Amino acid sequence: MKPFADNEIAEIRSHFPALHQKVYGKPFVYLDNAATTQKPQAVIDRLVAYYSLENSNIHRGVHYLSQQATQAYEDARQTVADFINASAANQIIFTKGTTESVNLLAGSLRQFYLLEGDAVLITGMEHHSNLVPWQQVCKQNQAELLVAALNDKGETDLDHFAELLDKKPKLAAITHISNALGSVNPVKEMIRMAHEKGVPVLVDGAQAVAHTSIDVQELDCDFFVFSGHKMFGPMGIGVLYAKAFWLQKMPPWQFGGEMVDQVSFEETTFNQLPFKFEAGTPNVAGVLGLKTAIDFLKQYDMEVIAKHENQLMQQALEKLLTIPGMRLIGEAENRAGVISFVVDGTHPSDIGTLVDKMGVAVRTGHHCAQPVMTRFDVPGTVRASFALYNSLADVEGLFQAVKKAVMMLR
Ligand code: PMP
């Protein structure tokens, strides 16, 4: 399977207005996709259309607009379920993003499942969003947080992961792809290992959904979370997928309208799935925009996207490694379109500030993964991250800008 040809990239880029602007008078090179992706015109148009003509609250209204919006919202749930191959749409809970999805899960499990003396297992490469909620639950409930170590390449040490599974944690919460290192965890294998010991698994798919196809039934994960804005959708919308068994057992996390069935001053019964977990007025526009983003993404073959991003990453690596003092942080055998680096004698944030003035958007800092920075003994890194619309010209732009910045700083 071949990566995208130049004319295909030009066609893809034509859908993204943000990519065609100039920044400081320079062509815009956007390589901060791990933080958030740009939006295709179709997604922007969907939000405008909803607020222009379709705006109404859902599920409760008898009027035309409310019924239309309810139908569109529930259709979108089915689109999301199909996208990750969930067996039923009511296993898809809409949240405001990966962070809220993890908090929902932690907030629910802590009430009945993660109790005193229990343990939660994570890996050493987790984003703060899949670390702090578990750490806090463990603190509140006198449970233990177990952390599978990383090797020097930035891969999870699977022997250590297996050793920690022997301690019988009640949950393993693992990222699919590290936002700080680009390392791809062998999640299918890790889920198999965990299930062998009877341990359910949450996969943080925030960095995976726009770069690799996801089949939650094939992975057999118990929970899967992701954010719309990292896959060309709007901000403020995300997903928690869970196996039906868990959703039925889990108590609600937030209370209010929509998630209830019968309410009196004495008693409340809760709504059926998935509404039990969607208290209050949801982000209808966000859900519709997410559906449009998925429809956009489905036009392309995920394997081709992955190949394209991988090729750009390899080309960027070859060029960047010619810069004296260049040091990669994270050299996993299996990695997705993220390059994290430091350059001896310079500070990452100085490089980021200088390349920005040359029109190149990268991320600098700890990337919400401070323990990863501690593991590799760096204050932070410069991170370039790729998406399907990036081109060889972006790679060249990155290389020239970093080379110039390093020369200016030395
Ligand atoms: N997990 C990973 C791996 C991420 O990259 C991110 C976002 N950088 C998150 C979780 C949190 O996502 P959000 O901020 O959209 O909730």
Boltz pocket constraint, residues with backbone or C-beta under 6 A from the ligand:
constraints:
  - pocket:
      binder: B
      contacts: [[A, 34], [A, 35], [A, 96], [A, 97], [A, 98], [A, 99], [A, 100], [A, 127], [A, 129], [A, 130], [A, 175], [A, 177], [A, 178], [A, 179], [A, 204], [A, 206], [A, 207], [A, 227], [A, 367], [A, 368]]
      max_distance: 6.0
